[in-house]
């Protein structure tokens, strides 16, 4: 089962492609700078999962 669920992610961001882009950029940022984590503990061990959790909890927002 995917956590967080897609409908939780889409409540913040309207496009699946934007979710993927945001998660990839945030995961790279977490990999390069682990101290930039905005909350904890995470359910996910991997950085992509952590990024998706942050998007679902509205801790990461899209900037145009």
PDBQT receptor file of N, H, CA, C and O in Angstrom, charges set to zero:
ATOM      1  N   UNK A   1       0.840  -1.180   0.000  1.00  0.00    +0.000 N 
ATOM      2  CA  UNK A   1       0.000   0.000   0.000  1.00  0.00    +0.000 C 
ATOM      3  C   UNK A   1       0.884   1.241   0.000  1.00  0.00    +0.000 C 
ATOM      4  O   UNK A   1       1.860   1.327   0.745  1.00  0.00    +0.000 OA
ATOM      5  N   UNK A   2       0.533   2.172  -0.825  1.00  0.00    +0.000 N 
ATOM      6  H   UNK A   2      -0.260   2.102  -1.430  1.00  0.00    +0.000 HD
ATOM      7  CA  UNK A   2       1.300   3.406  -0.944  1.00  0.00    +0.000 C 
ATOM      8  C   UNK A   2       0.934   4.361   0.184  1.00  0.00    +0.000 C 
ATOM      9  O   UNK A   2      -0.243   4.630   0.426  1.00  0.00    +0.000 OA
ATOM     10  N   UNK A   3       1.940   4.863   0.861  1.00  0.00    +0.000 N 
ATOM     11  H   UNK A   3       2.896   4.644   0.664  1.00  0.00    +0.000 HD
ATOM     12  CA  UNK A   3       1.702   5.897   1.854  1.00  0.00    +0.000 C 
ATOM     13  C   UNK A   3       2.585   7.073   1.531  1.00  0.00    +0.000 C 
ATOM     14  O   UNK A   3       3.778   6.871   1.305  1.00  0.00    +0.000 OA
ATOM     15  N   UNK A   4       2.100   8.237   1.494  1.00  0.00    +0.000 N 
ATOM     16  H   UNK A   4       1.130   8.401   1.677  1.00  0.00    +0.000 HD
ATOM     17  CA  UNK A   4       0.701   8.639   1.603  1.00  0.00    +0.000 C 
ATOM     18  C   UNK A   4      -0.070   8.335   0.323  1.00  0.00    +0.000 C 
ATOM     19  O   UNK A   4       0.515   8.216  -0.754  1.00  0.00    +0.000 OA
ATOM     20  N   UNK A   5      -1.369   8.212   0.452  1.00  0.00    +0.000 N 
ATOM     21  H   UNK A   5      -1.844   8.309   1.326  1.00  0.00    +0.000 HD
ATOM     22  CA  UNK A   5      -2.222   7.880  -0.687  1.00  0.00    +0.000 C 
ATOM     23  C   UNK A   5      -2.257   9.040  -1.682  1.00  0.00    +0.000 C 
ATOM     24  O   UNK A   5      -2.043  10.198  -1.321  1.00  0.00    +0.000 OA
ATOM     25  N   UNK A   6      -2.529   8.706  -2.924  1.00  0.00    +0.000 N 
ATOM     26  H   UNK A   6      -2.703   7.766  -3.217  1.00  0.00    +0.000 HD
ATOM     27  CA  UNK A   6      -2.527   9.709  -3.984  1.00  0.00    +0.000 C 
ATOM     28  C   UNK A   6      -3.553  10.806  -3.729  1.00  0.00    +0.000 C 
ATOM     29  O   UNK A   6      -3.282  11.972  -4.013  1.00  0.00    +0.000 OA
ATOM     30  N   UNK A   7      -4.714  10.465  -3.205  1.00  0.00    +0.000 N 
ATOM     31  H   UNK A   7      -4.935   9.518  -2.974  1.00  0.00    +0.000 HD
ATOM     32  CA  UNK A   7      -5.723  11.504  -2.962  1.00  0.00    +0.000 C 
ATOM     33  C   UNK A   7      -5.278  12.479  -1.871  1.00  0.00    +0.000 C 
ATOM     34  O   UNK A   7      -5.697  13.636  -1.879  1.00  0.00    +0.000 OA
ATOM     35  N   UNK A   8      -4.442  12.037  -0.938  1.00  0.00    +0.000 N 
ATOM     36  H   UNK A   8      -4.101  11.096  -0.931  1.00  0.00    +0.000 HD
ATOM     37  CA  UNK A   8      -3.886  12.949   0.062  1.00  0.00    +0.000 C 
ATOM     38  C   UNK A   8      -2.901  13.910  -0.586  1.00  0.00    +0.000 C 
ATOM     39  O   UNK A   8      -2.857  15.092  -0.242  1.00  0.00    +0.000 OA
ATOM     40  N   UNK A   9      -2.115  13.404  -1.519  1.00  0.00    +0.000 N 
ATOM     41  H   UNK A   9      -2.150  12.445  -1.798  1.00  0.00    +0.000 HD
ATOM     42  CA  UNK A   9      -1.136  14.240  -2.200  1.00  0.00    +0.000 C 
ATOM     43  C   UNK A   9      -1.812  15.240  -3.126  1.00  0.00    +0.000 C 
ATOM     44  O   UNK A   9      -1.377  16.387  -3.232  1.00  0.00    +0.000 OA
ATOM     45  N   UNK A  10      -2.878  14.805  -3.796  1.00  0.00    +0.000 N 
ATOM     46  H   UNK A  10      -3.232  13.874  -3.709  1.00  0.00    +0.000 HD
ATOM     47  CA  UNK A  10      -3.557  15.680  -4.747  1.00  0.00    +0.000 C 
ATOM     48  C   UNK A  10      -4.406  16.747  -4.074  1.00  0.00    +0.000 C 
ATOM     49  O   UNK A  10      -4.889  17.654  -4.751  1.00  0.00    +0.000 OA
ATOM     50  N   UNK A  11      -4.601  16.668  -2.772  1.00  0.00    +0.000 N 
ATOM     51  H   UNK A  11      -4.208  15.932  -2.222  1.00  0.00    +0.000 HD
ATOM     52  CA  UNK A  11      -5.329  17.732  -2.083  1.00  0.00    +0.000 C 
ATOM     53  C   UNK A  11      -4.503  19.013  -2.030  1.00  0.00    +0.000 C 
ATOM     54  O   UNK A  11      -5.053  20.106  -1.902  1.00  0.00    +0.000 OA
ATOM     55  N   UNK A  12      -3.193  18.875  -2.127  1.00  0.00    +0.000 N 
ATOM     56  H   UNK A  12      -2.747  17.987  -2.231  1.00  0.00    +0.000 HD
ATOM     57  CA  UNK A  12      -2.287  20.019  -2.084  1.00  0.00    +0.000 C 
ATOM     58  C   UNK A  12      -1.841  20.431  -3.479  1.00  0.00    +0.000 C 
ATOM     59  O   UNK A  12      -1.726  21.623  -3.763  1.00  0.00    +0.000 OA
ATOM     60  N   UNK A  13      -1.591  19.471  -4.346  1.00  0.00    +0.000 N 
ATOM     61  H   UNK A  13      -1.684  18.502  -4.115  1.00  0.00    +0.000 HD
ATOM     62  CA  UNK A  13      -1.074  19.715  -5.689  1.00  0.00    +0.000 C 
ATOM     63  C   UNK A  13      -2.020  19.044  -6.671  1.00  0.00    +0.000 C 
ATOM     64  O   UNK A  13      -2.391  17.886  -6.477  1.00  0.00    +0.000 OA
ATOM     65  N   UNK A  14      -2.416  19.752  -7.719  1.00  0.00    +0.000 N 
ATOM     66  H   UNK A  14      -2.115  20.693  -7.876  1.00  0.00    +0.000 HD
ATOM     67  CA  UNK A  14      -3.448  19.234  -8.608  1.00  0.00    +0.000 C 
ATOM     68  C   UNK A  14      -2.938  18.264  -9.668  1.00  0.00    +0.000 C 
ATOM     69  O   UNK A  14      -3.739  17.522 -10.235  1.00  0.00    +0.000 OA
ATOM     70  N   UNK A  15      -1.662  18.238  -9.953  1.00  0.00    +0.000 N 
ATOM     71  H   UNK A  15      -1.011  18.841  -9.492  1.00  0.00    +0.000 HD
ATOM     72  CA  UNK A  15      -1.121  17.411 -11.025  1.00  0.00    +0.000 C 
ATOM     73  C   UNK A  15      -0.217  16.308 -10.472  1.00  0.00    +0.000 C 
ATOM     74  O   UNK A  15       0.620  16.557  -9.604  1.00  0.00    +0.000 OA
ATOM     75  N   UNK A  16      -0.393  15.091 -10.982  1.00  0.00    +0.000 N 
ATOM     76  H   UNK A  16      -1.072  14.888 -11.687  1.00  0.00    +0.000 HD
ATOM     77  CA  UNK A  16       0.483  13.981 -10.577  1.00  0.00    +0.000 C 
ATOM     78  C   UNK A  16       1.926  14.257 -10.983  1.00  0.00    +0.000 C 
ATOM     79  O   UNK A  16       2.863  13.908 -10.265  1.00  0.00    +0.000 OA
ATOM     80  N   UNK A  17       2.091  14.884 -12.138  1.00  0.00    +0.000 N 
ATOM     81  H   UNK A  17       1.330  15.167 -12.721  1.00  0.00    +0.000 HD
ATOM     82  CA  UNK A  17       3.435  15.171 -12.631  1.00  0.00    +0.000 C 
ATOM     83  C   UNK A  17       4.138  16.199 -11.747  1.00  0.00    +0.000 C 
ATOM     84  O   UNK A  17       5.347  16.110 -11.533  1.00  0.00    +0.000 OA
ATOM     85  N   UNK A  18       3.393  17.164 -11.241  1.00  0.00    +0.000 N 
ATOM     86  H   UNK A  18       2.412  17.236 -11.415  1.00  0.00    +0.000 HD
ATOM     87  CA  UNK A  18       3.973  18.147 -10.335  1.00  0.00    +0.000 C 
ATOM     88  C   UNK A  18       4.354  17.484  -9.011  1.00  0.00    +0.000 C 
ATOM     89  O   UNK A  18       5.369  17.841  -8.413  1.00  0.00    +0.000 OA
ATOM     90  N   UNK A  19       3.557  16.530  -8.552  1.00  0.00    +0.000 N 
ATOM     91  H   UNK A  19       2.732  16.240  -9.038  1.00  0.00    +0.000 HD
ATOM     92  CA  UNK A  19       3.883  15.793  -7.327  1.00  0.00    +0.000 C 
ATOM     93  C   UNK A  19       5.203  15.056  -7.497  1.00  0.00    +0.000 C 
ATOM     94  O   UNK A  19       6.049  15.074  -6.603  1.00  0.00    +0.000 OA
ATOM     95  N   UNK A  20       5.377  14.410  -8.643  1.00  0.00    +0.000 N 
ATOM     96  H   UNK A  20       4.690  14.396  -9.369  1.00  0.00    +0.000 HD
ATOM     97  CA  UNK A  20       6.614  13.669  -8.912  1.00  0.00    +0.000 C 
ATOM     98  C   UNK A  20       7.804  14.617  -8.945  1.00  0.00    +0.000 C 
ATOM     99  O   UNK A  20       8.851  14.321  -8.369  1.00  0.00    +0.000 OA
ATOM    100  N   UNK A  21       7.650  15.755  -9.614  1.00  0.00    +0.000 N 
ATOM    101  H   UNK A  21       6.799  15.996 -10.081  1.00  0.00    +0.000 HD
ATOM    102  CA  UNK A  21       8.741  16.725  -9.707  1.00  0.00    +0.000 C 
ATOM    103  C   UNK A  21       9.098  17.284  -8.335  1.00  0.00    +0.000 C 
ATOM    104  O   UNK A  21      10.274  17.372  -7.981  1.00  0.00    +0.000 OA
ATOM    105  N   UNK A  22       8.086  17.658  -7.570  1.00  0.00    +0.000 N 
ATOM    106  H   UNK A  22       7.131  17.587  -7.857  1.00  0.00    +0.000 HD
ATOM    107  CA  UNK A  22       8.332  18.191  -6.229  1.00  0.00    +0.000 C 
ATOM    108  C   UNK A  22       8.994  17.155  -5.329  1.00  0.00    +0.000 C 
ATOM    109  O   UNK A  22       9.924  17.475  -4.588  1.00  0.00    +0.000 OA
ATOM    110  N   UNK A  23       8.517  15.918  -5.393  1.00  0.00    +0.000 N 
ATOM    111  H   UNK A  23       7.762  15.659  -5.995  1.00  0.00    +0.000 HD
ATOM    112  CA  UNK A  23       9.083  14.859  -4.554  1.00  0.00    +0.000 C 
ATOM    113  C   UNK A  23      10.532  14.577  -4.927  1.00  0.00    +0.000 C 
ATOM    114  O   UNK A  23      11.368  14.363  -4.050  1.00  0.00    +0.000 OA
ATOM    115  N   UNK A  24      10.832  14.576  -6.219  1.00  0.00    +0.000 N 
ATOM    116  H   UNK A  24      10.153  14.749  -6.931  1.00  0.00    +0.000 HD
ATOM    117  CA  UNK A  24      12.207  14.313  -6.657  1.00  0.00    +0.000 C 
ATOM    118  C   UNK A  24      13.152  15.414  -6.188  1.00  0.00    +0.000 C 
ATOM    119  O   UNK A  24      14.246  15.130  -5.700  1.00  0.00    +0.000 OA
ATOM    120  N   UNK A  25      12.733  16.663  -6.333  1.00  0.00    +0.000 N 
ATOM    121  H   UNK A  25      11.844  16.894  -6.729  1.00  0.00    +0.000 HD
ATOM    122  CA  UNK A  25      13.587  17.779  -5.905  1.00  0.00    +0.000 C 
ATOM    123  C   UNK A  25      13.774  17.789  -4.393  1.00  0.00    +0.000 C 
ATOM    124  O   UNK A  25      14.874  18.030  -3.895  1.00  0.00    +0.000 OA
ATOM    125  N   UNK A  26      12.688  17.525  -3.670  1.00  0.00    +0.000 N 
ATOM    126  H   UNK A  26      11.795  17.329  -4.075  1.00  0.00    +0.000 HD
ATOM    127  CA  UNK A  26      12.776  17.521  -2.206  1.00  0.00    +0.000 C 
ATOM    128  C   UNK A  26      13.600  16.338  -1.706  1.00  0.00    +0.000 C 
ATOM    129  O   UNK A  26      14.351  16.469  -0.740  1.00  0.00    +0.000 OA
ATOM    130  N   UNK A  27      13.463  15.188  -2.357  1.00  0.00    +0.000 N 
ATOM    131  H   UNK A  27      12.852  15.081  -3.142  1.00  0.00    +0.000 HD
ATOM    132  CA  UNK A  27      14.256  14.016  -1.972  1.00  0.00    +0.000 C 
ATOM    133  C   UNK A  27      15.742  14.282  -2.180  1.00  0.00    +0.000 C 
ATOM    134  O   UNK A  27      16.569  13.886  -1.359  1.00  0.00    +0.000 OA
ATOM    135  N   UNK A  28      16.078  14.949  -3.273  1.00  0.00    +0.000 N 
ATOM    136  H   UNK A  28      15.406  15.271  -3.940  1.00  0.00    +0.000 HD
ATOM    137  CA  UNK A  28      17.484  15.298  -3.522  1.00  0.00    +0.000 C 
ATOM    138  C   UNK A  28      17.990  16.258  -2.455  1.00  0.00    +0.000 C 
ATOM    139  O   UNK A  28      19.122  16.133  -1.986  1.00  0.00    +0.000 OA
ATOM    140  N   UNK A  29      17.156  17.212  -2.074  1.00  0.00    +0.000 N 
ATOM    141  H   UNK A  29      16.237  17.314  -2.455  1.00  0.00    +0.000 HD
ATOM    142  CA  UNK A  29      17.534  18.156  -1.032  1.00  0.00    +0.000 C 
ATOM    143  C   UNK A  29      17.745  17.439   0.305  1.00  0.00    +0.000 C 
ATOM    144  O   UNK A  29      18.696  17.738   1.026  1.00  0.00    +0.000 OA
ATOM    145  N   UNK A  30      16.865  16.499   0.635  1.00  0.00    +0.000 N 
ATOM    146  H   UNK A  30      16.092  16.256   0.049  1.00  0.00    +0.000 HD
ATOM    147  CA  UNK A  30      17.017  15.737   1.877  1.00  0.00    +0.000 C 
ATOM    148  C   UNK A  30      18.255  14.849   1.851  1.00  0.00    +0.000 C 
ATOM    149  O   UNK A  30      18.884  14.625   2.885  1.00  0.00    +0.000 OA
ATOM    150  N   UNK A  31      18.602  14.347   0.673  1.00  0.00    +0.000 N 
ATOM    151  H   UNK A  31      18.091  14.529  -0.166  1.00  0.00    +0.000 HD
ATOM    152  CA  UNK A  31      19.793  13.514   0.550  1.00  0.00    +0.000 C 
ATOM    153  C   UNK A  31      21.052  14.354   0.745  1.00  0.00    +0.000 C 
ATOM    154  O   UNK A  31      21.986  13.929   1.425  1.00  0.00    +0.000 OA
ATOM    155  N   UNK A  32      21.077  15.537   0.153  1.00  0.00    +0.000 N 
ATOM    156  H   UNK A  32      20.318  15.882  -0.400  1.00  0.00    +0.000 HD
ATOM    157  CA  UNK A  32      22.251  16.399   0.250  1.00  0.00    +0.000 C 
ATOM    158  C   UNK A  32      22.371  17.074   1.614  1.00  0.00    +0.000 C 
ATOM    159  O   UNK A  32      23.479  17.298   2.101  1.00  0.00    +0.000 OA
ATOM    160  N   UNK A  33      21.229  17.398   2.234  1.00  0.00    +0.000 N 
ATOM    161  H   UNK A  33      20.329  17.216   1.838  1.00  0.00    +0.000 HD
ATOM    162  CA  UNK A  33      21.213  18.112   3.510  1.00  0.00    +0.000 C 
ATOM    163  C   UNK A  33      20.196  17.462   4.454  1.00  0.00    +0.000 C 
ATOM    164  O   UNK A  33      19.069  17.946   4.554  1.00  0.00    +0.000 OA
ATOM    165  N   UNK A  34      20.558  16.391   5.140  1.00  0.00    +0.000 N 
ATOM    166  H   UNK A  34      21.474  15.998   5.059  1.00  0.00    +0.000 HD
ATOM    167  CA  UNK A  34      19.604  15.691   6.020  1.00  0.00    +0.000 C 
ATOM    168  C   UNK A  34      19.067  16.561   7.156  1.00  0.00    +0.000 C 
ATOM    169  O   UNK A  34      17.999  16.274   7.697  1.00  0.00    +0.000 OA
ATOM    170  N   UNK A  35      19.783  17.609   7.519  1.00  0.00    +0.000 N 
ATOM    171  H   UNK A  35      20.650  17.842   7.080  1.00  0.00    +0.000 HD
ATOM    172  CA  UNK A  35      19.328  18.476   8.606  1.00  0.00    +0.000 C 
ATOM    173  C   UNK A  35      18.226  19.446   8.166  1.00  0.00    +0.000 C 
ATOM    174  O   UNK A  35      17.732  20.215   8.991  1.00  0.00    +0.000 OA
ATOM    175  N   UNK A  36      17.828  19.428   6.890  1.00  0.00    +0.000 N 
ATOM    176  H   UNK A  36      18.228  18.803   6.220  1.00  0.00    +0.000 HD
ATOM    177  CA  UNK A  36      16.743  20.278   6.390  1.00  0.00    +0.000 C 
ATOM    178  C   UNK A  36      15.371  19.643   6.596  1.00  0.00    +0.000 C 
ATOM    179  O   UNK A  36      14.373  20.193   6.129  1.00  0.00    +0.000 OA
ATOM    180  N   UNK A  37      15.292  18.522   7.269  1.00  0.00    +0.000 N 
ATOM    181  H   UNK A  37      16.103  18.076   7.647  1.00  0.00    +0.000 HD
ATOM    182  CA  UNK A  37      14.010  17.851   7.504  1.00  0.00    +0.000 C 
ATOM    183  C   UNK A  37      13.102  18.774   8.314  1.00  0.00    +0.000 C 
ATOM    184  O   UNK A  37      13.545  19.402   9.276  1.00  0.00    +0.000 OA
ATOM    185  N   UNK A  38      11.820  18.854   7.917  1.00  0.00    +0.000 N 
ATOM    186  H   UNK A  38      11.460  18.345   7.135  1.00  0.00    +0.000 HD
ATOM    187  CA  UNK A  38      10.916  19.808   8.555  1.00  0.00    +0.000 C 
ATOM    188  C   UNK A  38      10.126  19.215   9.712  1.00  0.00    +0.000 C 
ATOM    189  O   UNK A  38       9.607  19.963  10.541  1.00  0.00    +0.000 OA
ATOM    190  N   UNK A  39      10.022  17.915   9.792  1.00  0.00    +0.000 N 
ATOM    191  H   UNK A  39      10.444  17.308   9.119  1.00  0.00    +0.000 HD
ATOM    192  CA  UNK A  39       9.351  17.283  10.921  1.00  0.00    +0.000 C 
ATOM    193  C   UNK A  39       9.858  15.865  11.058  1.00  0.00    +0.000 C 
ATOM    194  O   UNK A  39      10.571  15.367  10.188  1.00  0.00    +0.000 OA
ATOM    195  N   UNK A  40       9.500  15.227  12.124  1.00  0.00    +0.000 N 
ATOM    196  H   UNK A  40       8.920  15.631  12.831  1.00  0.00    +0.000 HD
ATOM    197  CA  UNK A  40       9.904  13.850  12.337  1.00  0.00    +0.000 C 
ATOM    198  C   UNK A  40       9.113  13.267  13.475  1.00  0.00    +0.000 C 
ATOM    199  O   UNK A  40       8.453  14.027  14.184  1.00  0.00    +0.000 OA
ATOM    200  N   UNK A  41       9.131  12.030  13.689  1.00  0.00    +0.000 N 
ATOM    201  H   UNK A  41       9.667  11.413  13.113  1.00  0.00    +0.000 HD
ATOM    202  CA  UNK A  41       9.765  11.006  12.857  1.00  0.00    +0.000 C 
ATOM    203  C   UNK A  41       8.911  10.680  11.629  1.00  0.00    +0.000 C 
ATOM    204  O   UNK A  41       7.686  10.803  11.645  1.00  0.00    +0.000 OA
ATOM    205  N   UNK A  42       9.585  10.270  10.591  1.00  0.00    +0.000 N 
ATOM    206  H   UNK A  42      10.580  10.170  10.578  1.00  0.00    +0.000 HD
ATOM    207  CA  UNK A  42       8.923   9.893   9.346  1.00  0.00    +0.000 C 
ATOM    208  C   UNK A  42       8.530   8.419   9.399  1.00  0.00    +0.000 C 
ATOM    209  O   UNK A  42       9.167   7.627  10.093  1.00  0.00    +0.000 OA
ATOM    210  N   UNK A  43       7.485   8.055   8.667  1.00  0.00    +0.000 N 
ATOM    211  H   UNK A  43       6.968   8.698   8.102  1.00  0.00    +0.000 HD
ATOM    212  CA  UNK A  43       7.129   6.646   8.522  1.00  0.00    +0.000 C 
ATOM    213  C   UNK A  43       8.039   5.974   7.508  1.00  0.00    +0.000 C 
ATOM    214  O   UNK A  43       8.329   4.783   7.617  1.00  0.00    +0.000 OA
ATOM    215  N   UNK A  44       8.486   6.737   6.526  1.00  0.00    +0.000 N 
ATOM    216  H   UNK A  44       8.250   7.705   6.438  1.00  0.00    +0.000 HD
ATOM    217  CA  UNK A  44       9.331   6.203   5.456  1.00  0.00    +0.000 C 
ATOM    218  C   UNK A  44      10.798   6.296   5.836  1.00  0.00    +0.000 C 
ATOM    219  O   UNK A  44      11.220   7.215   6.538  1.00  0.00    +0.000 OA
ATOM    220  N   UNK A  45      11.561   5.332   5.363  1.00  0.00    +0.000 N 
ATOM    221  H   UNK A  45      11.219   4.585   4.793  1.00  0.00    +0.000 HD
ATOM    222  CA  UNK A  45      12.998   5.340   5.584  1.00  0.00    +0.000 C 
ATOM    223  C   UNK A  45      13.712   6.072   4.452  1.00  0.00    +0.000 C 
ATOM    224  O   UNK A  45      14.727   6.732   4.673  1.00  0.00    +0.000 OA
ATOM    225  N   UNK A  46      13.179   5.952   3.247  1.00  0.00    +0.000 N 
ATOM    226  H   UNK A  46      12.355   5.416   3.067  1.00  0.00    +0.000 HD
ATOM    227  CA  UNK A  46      13.825   6.530   2.069  1.00  0.00    +0.000 C 
ATOM    228  C   UNK A  46      13.425   7.988   1.888  1.00  0.00    +0.000 C 
ATOM    229  O   UNK A  46      12.359   8.418   2.329  1.00  0.00    +0.000 OA
ATOM    230  N   UNK A  47      14.302   8.739   1.229  1.00  0.00    +0.000 N 
ATOM    231  H   UNK A  47      15.168   8.390   0.870  1.00  0.00    +0.000 HD
ATOM    232  CA  UNK A  47      14.088  10.168   1.058  1.00  0.00    +0.000 C 
ATOM    233  C   UNK A  47      12.874  10.491   0.198  1.00  0.00    +0.000 C 
ATOM    234  O   UNK A  47      12.200  11.491   0.445  1.00  0.00    +0.000 OA
ATOM    235  N   UNK A  48      12.580   9.671  -0.803  1.00  0.00    +0.000 N 
ATOM    236  H   UNK A  48      13.128   8.859  -1.003  1.00  0.00    +0.000 HD
ATOM    237  CA  UNK A  48      11.404   9.921  -1.640  1.00  0.00    +0.000 C 
ATOM    238  C   UNK A  48      10.135   9.781  -0.801  1.00  0.00    +0.000 C 
ATOM    239  O   UNK A  48       9.216  10.591  -0.926  1.00  0.00    +0.000 OA
ATOM    240  N   UNK A  49      10.081   8.776   0.039  1.00  0.00    +0.000 N 
ATOM    241  H   UNK A  49      10.827   8.118   0.140  1.00  0.00    +0.000 HD
ATOM    242  CA  UNK A  49       8.935   8.604   0.926  1.00  0.00    +0.000 C 
ATOM    243  C   UNK A  49       8.799   9.757   1.904  1.00  0.00    +0.000 C 
ATOM    244  O   UNK A  49       7.690  10.214   2.182  1.00  0.00    +0.000 OA
ATOM    245  N   UNK A  50       9.927  10.228   2.425  1.00  0.00    +0.000 N 
ATOM    246  H   UNK A  50      10.827   9.857   2.199  1.00  0.00    +0.000 HD
ATOM    247  CA  UNK A  50       9.902  11.380   3.326  1.00  0.00    +0.000 C 
ATOM    248  C   UNK A  50       9.382  12.616   2.606  1.00  0.00    +0.000 C 
ATOM    249  O   UNK A  50       8.594  13.379   3.164  1.00  0.00    +0.000 OA
ATOM    250  N   UNK A  51       9.822  12.812   1.369  1.00  0.00    +0.000 N 
ATOM    251  H   UNK A  51      10.462  12.191   0.916  1.00  0.00    +0.000 HD
ATOM    252  CA  UNK A  51       9.365  13.957   0.581  1.00  0.00    +0.000 C 
ATOM    253  C   UNK A  51       7.864  13.877   0.328  1.00  0.00    +0.000 C 
ATOM    254  O   UNK A  51       7.168  14.889   0.414  1.00  0.00    +0.000 OA
ATOM    255  N   UNK A  52       7.359  12.690   0.019  1.00  0.00    +0.000 N 
ATOM    256  H   UNK A  52       7.924  11.868  -0.051  1.00  0.00    +0.000 HD
ATOM    257  CA  UNK A  52       5.923  12.528  -0.209  1.00  0.00    +0.000 C 
ATOM    258  C   UNK A  52       5.127  12.785   1.068  1.00  0.00    +0.000 C 
ATOM    259  O   UNK A  52       4.038  13.355   1.014  1.00  0.00    +0.000 OA
ATOM    260  N   UNK A  53       5.659  12.372   2.204  1.00  0.00    +0.000 N 
ATOM    261  H   UNK A  53       6.544  11.908   2.248  1.00  0.00    +0.000 HD
ATOM    262  CA  UNK A  53       4.991  12.653   3.477  1.00  0.00    +0.000 C 
ATOM    263  C   UNK A  53       4.914  14.154   3.727  1.00  0.00    +0.000 C 
ATOM    264  O   UNK A  53       3.891  14.655   4.191  1.00  0.00    +0.000 OA
ATOM    265  N   UNK A  54       5.992  14.873   3.421  1.00  0.00    +0.000 N 
ATOM    266  H   UNK A  54       6.824  14.466   3.044  1.00  0.00    +0.000 HD
ATOM    267  CA  UNK A  54       6.004  16.319   3.609  1.00  0.00    +0.000 C 
ATOM    268  C   UNK A  54       5.000  17.002   2.688  1.00  0.00    +0.000 C 
ATOM    269  O   UNK A  54       4.334  17.953   3.096  1.00  0.00    +0.000 OA
ATOM    270  N   UNK A  55       4.886  16.527   1.451  1.00  0.00    +0.000 N 
ATOM    271  H   UNK A  55       5.427  15.754   1.119  1.00  0.00    +0.000 HD
ATOM    272  CA  UNK A  55       3.915  17.100   0.513  1.00  0.00    +0.000 C 
ATOM    273  C   UNK A  55       2.499  16.848   1.018  1.00  0.00    +0.000 C 
ATOM    274  O   UNK A  55       1.653  17.739   0.951  1.00  0.00    +0.000 OA
ATOM    275  N   UNK A  56       2.234  15.657   1.516  1.00  0.00    +0.000 N 
ATOM    276  H   UNK A  56       2.922  14.932   1.570  1.00  0.00    +0.000 HD
ATOM    277  CA  UNK A  56       0.896  15.319   2.012  1.00  0.00    +0.000 C 
ATOM    278  C   UNK A  56       0.516  16.148   3.234  1.00  0.00    +0.000 C 
ATOM    279  O   UNK A  56      -0.658  16.467   3.423  1.00  0.00    +0.000 OA
ATOM    280  N   UNK A  57       1.492  16.500   4.060  1.00  0.00    +0.000 N 
ATOM    281  H   UNK A  57       2.445  16.241   3.907  1.00  0.00    +0.000 HD
ATOM    282  CA  UNK A  57       1.217  17.284   5.267  1.00  0.00    +0.000 C 
ATOM    283  C   UNK A  57       1.326  18.786   5.010  1.00  0.00    +0.000 C 
ATOM    284  O   UNK A  57       1.321  19.578   5.952  1.00  0.00    +0.000 OA
ATOM    285  N   UNK A  58       1.425  19.179   3.737  1.00  0.00    +0.000 N 
ATOM    286  H   UNK A  58       1.429  18.535   2.972  1.00  0.00    +0.000 HD
ATOM    287  CA  UNK A  58       1.477  20.588   3.325  1.00  0.00    +0.000 C 
ATOM    288  C   UNK A  58       2.693  21.314   3.899  1.00  0.00    +0.000 C 
ATOM    289  O   UNK A  58       2.629  22.516   4.156  1.00  0.00    +0.000 OA
ATOM    290  N   UNK A  59       3.797  20.598   4.102  1.00  0.00    +0.000 N 
ATOM    291  H   UNK A  59       3.849  19.621   3.894  1.00  0.00    +0.000 HD
ATOM    292  CA  UNK A  59       5.032  21.216   4.580  1.00  0.00    +0.000 C 
ATOM    293  C   UNK A  59       5.895  21.689   3.414  1.00  0.00    +0.000 C 
ATOM    294  O   UNK A  59       6.786  22.520   3.593  1.00  0.00    +0.000 OA
ATOM    295  N   UNK A  60       5.632  21.163   2.227  1.00  0.00    +0.000 N 
ATOM    296  H   UNK A  60       4.908  20.489   2.082  1.00  0.00    +0.000 HD
ATOM    297  CA  UNK A  60       6.343  21.554   1.012  1.00  0.00    +0.000 C 
ATOM    298  C   UNK A  60       5.299  22.108   0.061  1.00  0.00    +0.000 C 
ATOM    299  O   UNK A  60       4.275  21.472  -0.188  1.00  0.00    +0.000 OA
ATOM    300  N   UNK A  61       5.561  23.295  -0.469  1.00  0.00    +0.000 N 
ATOM    301  H   UNK A  61       6.393  23.812  -0.266  1.00  0.00    +0.000 HD
ATOM    302  CA  UNK A  61       4.600  23.913  -1.379  1.00  0.00    +0.000 C 
ATOM    303  C   UNK A  61       5.245  24.179  -2.728  1.00  0.00    +0.000 C 
ATOM    304  O   UNK A  61       6.468  24.246  -2.855  1.00  0.00    +0.000 OA
ATOM    305  N   UNK A  62       4.396  24.327  -3.727  1.00  0.00    +0.000 N 
ATOM    306  H   UNK A  62       3.403  24.273  -3.624  1.00  0.00    +0.000 HD
ATOM    307  CA  UNK A  62       4.851  24.599  -5.088  1.00  0.00    +0.000 C 
ATOM    308  C   UNK A  62       5.102  26.094  -5.233  1.00  0.00    +0.000 C 
ATOM    309  O   UNK A  62       4.275  26.914  -4.833  1.00  0.00    +0.000 OA
ATOM    310  N   UNK A  63       6.248  26.440  -5.808  1.00  0.00    +0.000 N 
ATOM    311  H   UNK A  63       6.919  25.773  -6.133  1.00  0.00    +0.000 HD
ATOM    312  CA  UNK A  63       6.574  27.831  -6.101  1.00  0.00    +0.000 C 
ATOM    313  C   UNK A  63       6.654  27.973  -7.609  1.00  0.00    +0.000 C 
ATOM    314  O   UNK A  63       7.374  27.227  -8.273  1.00  0.00    +0.000 OA
ATOM    315  N   UNK A  64       5.921  28.925  -8.144  1.00  0.00    +0.000 N 
ATOM    316  H   UNK A  64       5.336  29.531  -7.605  1.00  0.00    +0.000 HD
ATOM    317  CA  UNK A  64       5.918  29.125  -9.600  1.00  0.00    +0.000 C 
ATOM    318  C   UNK A  64       7.167  29.789 -10.076  1.00  0.00    +0.000 C 
ATOM    319  O   UNK A  64       7.320  30.028 -11.274  1.00  0.00    +0.000 OA
TER     320      UNK A  64
